[in-house]
C-alpha cells in the first residue's frame, strides 16, 4: 500500500514554486518597465504577460511592481526578486547549455546587438553561416546606432566598431579596422589642395553624430602622434550611410570605416585623402561577466573570429 504524507506543513514537490517561464517574463517586464514592450519581445499578448506576473506575485506572496496609469516600477521587494530571478535564469541557462553541449548541440536564446551599417553589410552574413551550424539556437539580431546598456537591453553580446569601449564590459577583438579620410575626385578638383590636417578647416567635413562621439572633432593618428582636429562643416547626420552618400555626391570629406568605403576606393568613386592619418576602429565583441560564462556566447565569438579571418576582411579593411 502506498504511504502518503499529510498536514499543513507538507507540500508536494514544486508546489508553490515559480515557473522558470514566469521568472523570464518578470525579467522582461522589469527591463521594459511595462507589459506592452515585454509582450512584443516575448511574442505574447499584454494580457498574458499581466496574468503571468499576477501568478508570480501570488506565488511569492509579494507585490513586485508599483503601477499607475503612466508609471510602472519595481517595488523594493521586486528589486530583490529581480536579482534572484536573474540568478535562477542564468543557472538554468548554464545547465541547458552544458547539457546540450555534451550532446553536441547549442540551444536556447541569444540576443546580438550591432550598428546598422556593419550589421547589415557583414554581421548578418556571418550570423547566417552560424545559424547553418547551430539551427536549434534562437538568435535575435538587433541593429541600432544608439549606445546601449547590455544588462538593461537584454543583449548578450554587442558587436562594436571602434576602440572607445566601456571598461565595465569584457571585449574581445574580432578583426582589425581603421576609419580613413576620403572624398570624391570631383570634390577635390573644385577645392583647395589638402596637404595636412591643418587644411581640413578650409574644407567641408561630413560629420556623423552617433553614440557618444564628440561632435565637430576628429581624433586622428599617424601611428606616432594623436591629433584632435577641429572641423568646419554645415553637413551632419546620425547615419553613416547618409554621410557616405554625401561624400559620393561630392559634398565634402568623410571619415568612414575602411570596410565601408573599400568598394568605392577600388572603383575610383572615392579617393583616399591624407592616407598617413587614420582612426583606429577595430571590430569587437563586447559582453558582460555574466554572459562570459555562457558556452553558446563563447562558441559564437570563436566562430566570428574564425569567420572574419577566413574572409580576409581584416586585410581588406586596412586600406
RAMORA-V281756 format. One record per residue. PSI is psi in radians with two decimals (NA if undefined). Layout:
[[PSI] [PSI]]
This chain:
[[2.35] [2.31] [2.29] [2.60] [2.58] [2.85] [2.71] [-0.37] [0.11] [2.22] [2.65] [2.69] [2.36] [-0.15] [2.17] [-0.05] [2.39] [2.55] [2.67] [-0.64] [-0.77] [-0.63] [-0.67] [-0.72] [-0.77] [-0.78] [-0.72] [-0.77] [-0.74] [-0.65] [-0.65] [-0.05] [0.67] [2.86] [-0.61] [-0.96] [-0.54] [-0.68] [-0.71] [-0.77] [-0.71] [-0.09] [0.58] [3.02] [2.67] [-0.60] [-0.63] [-0.77] [-0.77] [-0.72] [-0.75] [-0.66] [-0.69] [-0.73] [-0.72] [-0.74] [-0.65] [-0.72] [-0.66] [-0.19] [0.80] [2.76] [2.17] [-0.50] [2.52] [2.28] [2.32] [-3.10] [-0.46] [-0.39] [2.48] [2.07] [2.80] [2.48] [2.92] [-0.69] [-0.62] [-0.67] [-0.76] [-0.74] [-0.59] [-0.74] [-0.76] [-0.69] [-0.75] [-0.69] [-0.74] [-0.79] [-0.74] [-0.73] [-0.69] [-0.72] [-0.76] [-0.72] [-0.85] [-0.71] [-0.83] [-0.69] [-0.80] [-0.59] [-0.65] [-0.62] [-0.10] [0.35] [2.59] [2.31] [3.13] [-2.85] [2.52] [2.16] [2.18] [2.29] [2.69] [2.81] [2.76] [-0.89] [-0.99] [-0.63] [-0.78] [-0.73] [-0.52] [-0.86] [-0.59] [-0.70] [-0.66] [-0.74] [-0.61] [-0.76] [-0.63] [-0.68] [-0.68] [-0.54] [-0.47] [1.21] [-0.29] [-0.07] [2.24] [2.08] [2.31] [2.10] [2.09] [2.06] [2.23] [2.52] [0.16] [2.56] [2.37] [2.73] [2.05] [-0.73] [-0.83] [-0.61] [-0.21] [0.34] [2.23] [-0.73] [2.37] [2.20] [1.99] [2.51] [2.06] [2.63] [0.10] [1.51] [2.66] [2.12] [-0.28] [-0.24] [2.90] [2.40] [2.40] [2.26] [2.23] [-0.66] [2.74] [2.54] [2.65] [2.64] [2.34] [2.80] [2.34] [2.70] [2.87] [2.70] [-0.65] [-0.76] [-0.81] [-0.55] [-0.52] [0.19] [2.91] [2.49] [2.52] [1.92] [-0.29] [2.96] [-0.51] [-0.49] [-0.22] [-0.49] [-0.37] [0.07] [2.78] [2.00] [2.27] [2.00] [2.28] [2.23] [1.69] [2.64] [-2.19] [0.36] [2.52] [2.17] [2.42] [0.17] [2.55] [2.17] [1.98] [2.78] [2.69] [0.24] [-0.24] [-0.65] [2.69] [2.33] [2.29] [1.94] [2.20] [2.30] [2.73] [2.03] [2.52] [0.02] [2.14] [2.80] [2.74] [0.13] [2.15] [-0.59] [-0.67] [-0.79] [-0.76] [-0.75] [-0.72] [-0.64] [-0.74] [-0.50] [0.29] [0.63] [-0.08] [-2.93] [2.35] [2.62] [1.83] [2.74] [2.46] [-0.61] [-0.46] [-0.60] [-0.10] [-0.78] [-0.60] [-0.51] [-0.70] [-0.62] [-0.23] [0.04] [-0.48] [2.69] [2.37] [2.08] [2.41] [1.09] [-0.31] [-0.24] [2.43] [3.08] [2.18] [2.24] [1.10] [2.89] [2.20] [2.58] [2.11] [2.31] [3.01] [2.95] [-0.60] [-0.88] [-0.28] [-0.36] [-0.02] [2.15] [-0.65] [-0.55] [-0.77] [-0.79] [-0.72] [-0.81] [-0.72] [-0.70] [-0.76] [-0.72] [-0.81] [-0.67] [-0.87] [-0.53] [-0.73] [-0.56] [-0.17] [0.49] [-0.54] [-0.63] [-0.63] [-0.66] [-0.50] [1.27] [NA]]
